[in-house]
Amino acid sequence: MSWTPWVALQLDLLAQRNLIRERRIVTPLSGTEVLDREARLVTFSSNDYLGLASHPDVRAAIASAAAEYGNGPRASPLVLGHTIYHQRLEDRLATLAGKDRAVLFPTGFATNLGVLPALADEDTAIFSDALNHASIVDACRLAKRQGAEVVIYPHLDIEALERGLRTHRKARALIITESVFSMDGDLAPLVELTRLKSTHDALLLVDESHGTGVFGKCGGGLTEHLGVQREVDLFIGTLSKALGGLGGFVAGAAPLIALILNRARTGIFSTALPVPVVAGVLAAIDTAAREPERQIKLHGGMQRLEVALNQPIQSPIVPIVLGDESRALEAAEQARQSGLHLVAIRPPTVPQHTSRLRVTLSADHTPTQIDQLVAFLKKVRDGNSAKMRR
Ligand SMILES: Cc1ncc(COP(=O)(O)O)c(C=O)c1O
């Protein structure tokens, strides 16, 4: 089949399965409100957990850095893209993660894609949670091409992981997990994982993309909250969620970070982050430290939702699993009619038959906005159970 009919066929196959994706122009109006197709909606779809992306101090820092440097880097970090702002941010992130040293990457996705292959060879066994993010899945694929053995263990299944660690035949083992799972909002058993990693002399990598800023007194994530910063070997993070910017990083012991800096292709062969973005993230970290009430407010919102829905909520990510794709699309449209901005999350982002609305909370949500969400979710829940009874 030549290209034109092949492309048409692929799009047709997606459409038949309700899996066509399209972007809409959405204008942020405030921390929690957006304009979408001329409707003013309260959004519960943003990863700006602490409401820092548009904070006045962050805006001021971005403007001042832009006036000083323009966009900045003009080349990769190893050529001339690494400015004093980048170094300051790496130092701050290392402290946040409780590690010696950190290195920045263009995105969180690029961080995972760079880090795993930098550590993998034919003597490595990689153990990855079944629900790890696509960037980890793709990183495992790259590591496999370098001869590593990749074992996907069932989600959160410590026993299966332990069996795998006991029986693999490689010289070195590595465990990789998210701390807060991006689509389900549940938490990795980090204390048990640190015990396993010590018993089996494995390296433990934790992706704290959704934990940074959200957990830990200093915002150092679930690893800080559970007191396991020292045992976690590599802390992988993104600047694009609670820190409100763009970019990724990995933090760890100095020799490990030196090796990653020298081998991770997504860091070596890509331009450094724009200086205003870096300055904005530095300001966001300062602001989060100066305004600890943001984290407290976020957890207050989680509690309010937990009580109102009468279901346990472990993080600001709350999945409303609806099953098939058309049901999730329908619910997203109903949300819009109720003044809410929620999107349908469908495969391949989530497994087949688990399409859902993914609710995310922010420190900026008011109690009234949360109550508006609760009223809508109760309607969805009632509608869903009526459908299932039919
Ligand atoms: C667990 C996890 N890791 C990595 C990423 C990628 O981060 P970024 O958006 O900075 O590329 C995401 C983003 O959704 C994520 O959820």
The ligand as an ORCA input file, in Angstrom:
! r2SCAN-3c Opt
* xyz 0 1
  C       5.687     10.011     35.426
  C       6.063     10.949     34.333
  N       7.332     10.970     33.907
  C       7.713     11.806     32.934
  C       6.829     12.678     32.337
  C       7.291     13.584     31.257
  O       7.468     14.871     31.742
  P       7.520     16.121     30.775
  O       6.130     16.595     30.599
  O       8.399     17.093     31.495
  O       8.137     15.649     29.493
  C       5.510     12.701     32.747
  C       4.552     13.645     32.114
  O       3.409     13.458     31.968
  C       5.103     11.809     33.764
  O       3.826     11.765     34.160
*
